[in-house]
Amino acid sequence: MEIVDLTTEHPARRALAELADHSDEQMDVVAGALLIAAEDLDLEAPDLEAYMEQLEDLGNRAKAMLPKDPEPADRIAALHNLLFHEKGFSGERKDTDDPSLVLLPRVLERCRGLPISLAVVYVAVARRCGLKAVGVAFPGHFLVRCDLEEGIVLVDPFNGGRTLDILDCRKLLAETSGSEAEFDPSLLQPASPRVVLTRILSNLRATYLRRSDEARALRAHERMVLLNPRSTSLIRGRAALYLRLGRADRAVSDLERVLSLSPPPEEEVEVRRELARLRSDGRWVN
């Protein structure tokens, strides 16, 4: 993993903040994913443009494989032939704690990734070859759906682009969430760009925590809050990370921020209890 200076705010953080101010309809998932990676890999704007061009090139190559007057099935077949057979994109099952599996530039370079990062690549290339593709934030395993006139096609980019039916989805849910989890068609709804980017950062945070890198985990979590500034659960999660890093002052500020957002009564009681504990144990003085 590249060594990055964590003491100053990276320009990509400011650019992501500008992106976060847009509505979901105006947010570009690829741009957001590249900005997330830019901070963690210390990349600059020209680097990001090169990866955007790489996705454009993949889309053009997929289109070049199409027959005259292609059907949607032809587009999907060409896309899968390019991504999974020619380029060899596949899911990584061994070293899943490698942050490179989440960061889009490294995924494009190595053709290896986790479900969320491979889904971002798939959707980006699919749209460039004429398919209406969107991410699906399925519990525990990100998927893609292609919306066709005849219906939807569910695709698992992590497993070589296999297509799934409802029975497959039920089995997958049992694997990721336990046998008692109940399948509901709402689980297959399109994920908004904000949800996709937040899930990328959530994966990144979890990876860093498993590597005992709390500083980078905090940076990932900070960007989750940046994308969802009114999420009391995310703000509380950031407060917990601040405490792990010995920053009780910032944890207190976050908990006070939660109270200012008028949380439900049960959560308000919990937050006030936590604030009282911090103020009484000597780690923070008003």
Backbone torsions as a table, in degrees:
resi	resn	phi	psi	omega
1	MET	NA	135.5	-179.4
2	GLU	-65.1	145.1	176.9
3	ILE	-85.7	127.3	-176.8
4	VAL	-125.8	140.0	176.4
5	ASP	-69.3	116.8	-177.7
6	LEU	-97.3	5.1	-173.4
7	THR	-88.6	-14.0	-178.9
8	THR	-126.5	157.1	179.2
9	GLU	-76.5	126.5	-179.8
10	HIS	-75.7	145.4	177.6
11	PRO	-55.6	-29.2	179.8
12	ALA	-64.8	-28.0	177.6
13	ARG	-65.3	-41.4	178.8
14	ARG	-67.0	-38.4	178.6
15	ALA	-66.7	-38.1	178.0
16	LEU	-66.4	-35.9	177.6
17	ALA	-62.2	-40.1	177.4
18	GLU	-65.1	-41.1	178.2
19	LEU	-63.7	-38.1	-177.8
20	ALA	-66.1	-22.4	178.7
21	ASP	-73.9	-14.3	-179.9
22	HIS	-79.2	159.7	173.1
23	SER	-71.6	162.7	179.0
24	ASP	-57.5	-35.8	-179.0
25	GLU	-64.8	-25.3	-176.8
26	GLN	-99.3	-5.1	-176.7
27	MET	-82.7	136.9	179.0
28	ASP	-102.6	114.2	-177.2
29	VAL	-62.4	-43.3	-178.6
30	VAL	-62.5	-45.4	178.4
31	ALA	-59.7	-43.9	179.0
32	GLY	-63.5	-42.9	179.7
33	ALA	-64.1	-37.7	178.1
34	LEU	-69.5	-35.9	177.5
35	LEU	-68.1	-37.1	175.2
36	ILE	-60.2	-46.5	-179.8
37	ALA	-66.7	-35.3	-177.6
38	ALA	-59.5	-38.4	179.4
39	GLU	-69.5	-41.9	-176.3
40	ASP	-75.5	-27.4	-177.8
41	LEU	-107.4	-0.1	-179.2
42	ASP	57.7	51.1	178.1
43	LEU	-94.8	155.7	178.1
44	GLU	-110.7	172.2	-174.2
45	ALA	-53.0	-45.7	179.5
46	PRO	-59.6	-34.1	177.1
47	ASP	-62.5	-43.8	-178.1
48	LEU	-65.1	-39.0	178.9
49	GLU	-62.1	-36.7	180.0
50	ALA	-64.5	-38.4	179.3
51	TYR	-72.7	-33.2	175.2
52	MET	-64.5	-40.9	177.7
53	GLU	-64.5	-33.6	178.4
54	GLN	-64.0	-40.1	177.3
55	LEU	-67.2	-39.2	176.1
56	GLU	-60.8	-41.9	179.9
57	ASP	-64.0	-41.3	178.1
58	LEU	-62.3	-41.3	177.7
59	GLY	-62.7	-41.3	178.8
60	ASN	-66.1	-37.2	179.1
61	ARG	-68.1	-37.1	176.6
62	ALA	-65.5	-41.6	178.1
63	LYS	-63.5	-35.6	-179.7
64	ALA	-66.0	-19.9	179.6
65	MET	-83.7	-8.5	-173.2
66	LEU	-78.5	145.5	172.8
67	PRO	-75.0	172.4	175.9
68	LYS	-66.6	138.8	-178.0
69	ASP	50.9	61.6	-174.3
70	PRO	-71.6	145.9	170.6
71	GLU	-85.3	162.0	176.9
72	PRO	-54.2	-37.4	179.2
73	ALA	-62.6	-33.9	177.5
74	ASP	-65.7	-39.5	-179.5
75	ARG	-66.2	-42.7	179.2
76	ILE	-64.8	-41.7	179.9
77	ALA	-62.6	-43.1	179.5
78	ALA	-65.2	-41.7	179.6
79	LEU	-61.7	-45.0	-178.9
80	HIS	-69.4	-36.6	178.1
81	ASN	-62.4	-41.1	-179.3
82	LEU	-71.0	-53.5	-172.1
83	LEU	-71.3	-45.2	-170.0
84	PHE	-97.9	-26.1	-179.4
85	HIS	-99.3	-52.9	-177.5
86	GLU	-74.9	-50.2	-177.3
87	LYS	-84.4	-25.5	177.1
88	GLY	77.4	28.1	175.8
89	PHE	-62.4	134.3	-179.5
90	SER	-157.1	162.7	178.4
91	GLY	-80.1	144.7	178.3
92	GLU	-98.9	122.9	-177.3
93	ARG	-108.4	-11.6	-174.8
94	LYS	-91.7	-72.8	-174.9
95	ASP	-90.5	66.3	-174.1
96	THR	-75.0	-6.5	177.3
97	ASP	-90.8	9.2	178.9
98	ASP	-83.6	116.6	179.7
99	PRO	-57.8	-24.2	-179.6
100	SER	-60.9	-21.3	179.5
101	LEU	-73.9	-13.4	-180.0
102	VAL	-104.7	-28.8	-173.3
103	LEU	-83.0	119.1	-170.1
104	LEU	-54.3	-44.5	179.5
105	PRO	-58.7	-41.1	-179.6
106	ARG	-70.8	-33.2	176.6
107	VAL	-64.0	-41.4	178.6
108	LEU	-67.4	-34.6	-179.4
109	GLU	-73.6	-39.3	-172.0
110	ARG	-103.0	-11.3	-178.7
111	CYS	58.2	32.2	176.6
112	ARG	-132.5	144.6	179.3
113	GLY	-171.5	-179.2	173.7
114	LEU	-92.5	169.1	-177.9
115	PRO	-51.6	-43.2	-176.5
116	ILE	-66.2	-43.3	-176.5
117	SER	-72.4	-37.4	177.3
118	LEU	-68.4	-32.6	177.0
119	ALA	-66.2	-38.3	178.1
120	VAL	-62.3	-43.7	177.2
121	VAL	-62.3	-47.2	-177.5
122	TYR	-59.2	-49.3	-177.6
123	VAL	-62.6	-42.9	-178.3
124	ALA	-61.2	-45.1	-178.7
125	VAL	-73.3	-38.6	179.7
126	ALA	-59.6	-43.6	-179.7
127	ARG	-65.6	-33.0	-179.5
128	ARG	-75.3	-14.4	175.6
129	CYS	-110.0	19.9	168.7
130	GLY	94.2	13.1	178.1
131	LEU	-101.1	145.2	174.5
132	LYS	-89.9	91.7	-176.2
133	ALA	-114.4	143.3	178.4
134	VAL	-141.3	155.5	175.5
135	GLY	-78.7	153.1	177.5
136	VAL	-127.6	117.8	-177.3
137	ALA	-82.0	61.3	179.5
138	PHE	-64.4	141.3	-177.4
139	PRO	-56.2	120.3	173.9
140	GLY	77.2	-5.8	-177.0
141	HIS	-160.5	101.2	-175.7
142	PHE	-66.4	138.1	-179.2
143	LEU	-125.0	179.3	175.4
144	VAL	-130.9	143.4	171.9
145	ARG	-121.8	137.3	173.9
146	CYS	-107.6	119.1	-178.5
147	ASP	-89.0	115.9	179.3
148	LEU	-114.6	166.8	177.7
149	GLU	-61.4	-32.9	-177.1
150	GLU	-79.8	-13.9	-176.5
151	GLY	146.1	-155.6	-179.5
152	ILE	-114.9	149.6	173.4
153	VAL	-117.0	122.2	178.4
154	LEU	-93.9	130.7	-174.6
155	VAL	-125.4	141.0	176.2
156	ASP	-112.8	92.7	-178.2
157	PRO	-62.9	-24.7	-179.4
158	PHE	-67.2	-28.9	-178.6
159	ASN	-112.2	52.6	172.7
160	GLY	67.6	18.8	178.3
161	GLY	81.1	21.6	178.8
162	ARG	-62.8	146.1	177.9
163	THR	-95.5	149.1	-175.3
164	LEU	-121.6	142.9	169.6
165	ASP	-104.0	-176.0	-176.7
166	ILE	-62.5	-38.7	178.3
167	LEU	-62.2	-41.6	176.7
168	ASP	-60.6	-40.5	179.9
169	CYS	-64.4	-39.9	178.3
170	ARG	-63.2	-42.2	178.7
171	LYS	-65.3	-41.9	179.8
172	LEU	-63.6	-40.8	179.3
173	LEU	-63.0	-40.8	178.1
174	ALA	-62.7	-36.9	179.8
175	GLU	-68.6	-39.8	-174.1
176	THR	-89.3	-27.6	-172.1
177	SER	-125.6	0.5	180.0
178	GLY	99.7	154.7	-174.7
179	SER	-66.3	-20.3	-179.0
180	GLU	-84.8	-9.3	179.7
181	ALA	-66.3	135.6	-177.7
182	GLU	-99.8	128.4	178.6
183	PHE	-75.4	139.8	175.2
184	ASP	-137.8	137.9	-179.3
185	PRO	-55.7	-22.6	179.6
186	SER	-64.0	-20.1	178.1
187	LEU	-66.4	-13.7	-177.7
188	LEU	-103.3	10.8	178.4
189	GLN	-70.6	150.6	178.7
190	PRO	-59.7	139.8	176.3
191	ALA	-87.7	134.8	178.2
192	SER	-68.9	157.2	177.0
193	PRO	-53.6	-38.6	-179.8
194	ARG	-64.8	-39.7	178.1
195	VAL	-65.3	-42.0	179.8
196	VAL	-61.4	-48.8	-177.9
197	LEU	-65.6	-37.6	177.7
198	THR	-64.6	-38.2	-179.4
199	ARG	-70.4	-35.1	174.1
200	ILE	-58.5	-47.7	-178.7
201	LEU	-66.9	-34.7	177.3
202	SER	-63.5	-42.6	175.7
203	ASN	-62.0	-42.3	-179.1
204	LEU	-64.7	-44.4	178.4
205	ARG	-59.7	-46.7	-179.2
206	ALA	-61.8	-38.9	178.7
207	THR	-62.8	-45.4	-179.5
208	TYR	-66.5	-37.6	178.9
209	LEU	-64.7	-39.0	177.9
210	ARG	-66.2	-23.3	176.7
211	ARG	-93.8	8.7	-179.2
212	SER	58.5	33.7	177.8
213	ASP	-106.7	76.9	-175.8
214	GLU	-64.2	-31.2	-178.4
215	ALA	-63.2	-47.0	179.1
216	ARG	-72.5	-32.1	175.6
217	ALA	-61.3	-40.6	177.8
218	LEU	-63.6	-41.8	179.8
219	ARG	-62.0	-38.0	176.1
220	ALA	-65.3	-43.7	-178.0
221	HIS	-67.1	-36.9	177.2
222	GLU	-57.1	-39.4	-179.5
223	ARG	-73.8	-27.7	172.6
224	MET	-63.2	-42.2	177.6
225	VAL	-67.7	-37.4	178.3
226	LEU	-57.9	-40.1	179.6
227	LEU	-76.9	-24.6	-175.9
228	ASN	-133.8	68.4	-170.1
229	PRO	-66.7	-12.7	-179.6
230	ARG	-109.2	11.6	178.8
231	SER	-82.3	107.6	-178.3
232	THR	-66.4	-33.4	-179.9
233	SER	-66.7	-39.3	179.0
234	LEU	-70.4	-38.3	178.7
235	ILE	-65.3	-40.2	177.4
236	ARG	-66.0	-36.6	176.9
237	GLY	-64.0	-37.2	176.8
238	ARG	-67.5	-38.8	177.5
239	ALA	-59.0	-40.4	179.1
240	ALA	-63.7	-38.7	177.9
241	LEU	-68.4	-38.3	176.4
242	TYR	-58.2	-41.8	-179.7
243	LEU	-64.0	-39.7	179.4
244	ARG	-63.1	-27.6	-179.5
245	LEU	-96.2	8.0	176.4
246	GLY	79.4	19.6	-179.2
247	ARG	-107.9	69.4	-179.2
248	ALA	-62.6	-31.2	-179.8
249	ASP	-61.4	-42.7	179.9
250	ARG	-73.0	-33.0	176.3
251	ALA	-61.8	-43.6	178.2
252	VAL	-61.8	-42.7	178.6
253	SER	-59.9	-40.4	179.4
254	ASP	-66.7	-42.4	-179.7
255	LEU	-65.7	-36.4	175.0
256	GLU	-66.1	-35.2	176.2
257	ARG	-63.3	-40.0	177.7
258	VAL	-59.4	-44.9	179.7
259	LEU	-62.3	-34.6	-179.6
260	SER	-68.4	-17.3	-179.8
261	LEU	-91.6	7.9	177.8
262	SER	53.2	65.7	179.6
263	PRO	-69.8	168.9	175.5
264	PRO	-58.6	155.0	-175.4
265	PRO	-53.2	-42.5	-178.7
266	GLU	-62.1	-42.6	180.0
267	GLU	-69.3	-37.5	178.9
268	GLU	-60.4	-41.9	178.7
269	VAL	-61.4	-44.0	-179.7
270	GLU	-62.4	-43.5	-178.0
271	VAL	-67.1	-43.2	179.4
272	ARG	-64.0	-35.8	177.4
273	ARG	-65.0	-42.0	179.8
274	GLU	-66.4	-41.2	177.0
275	LEU	-61.2	-43.1	179.7
276	ALA	-62.7	-39.5	179.4
277	ARG	-64.1	-44.7	180.0
278	LEU	-62.7	-38.1	-177.4
279	ARG	-76.0	-19.9	-176.9
280	SER	-97.2	-17.1	-175.2
281	ASP	-93.2	4.8	173.9
282	GLY	87.2	-2.1	-179.7
283	ARG	-81.8	-13.4	-179.5
284	TRP	-147.7	135.5	179.9
285	VAL	-124.1	130.6	179.7
286	ASN	-77.3	NA	NA
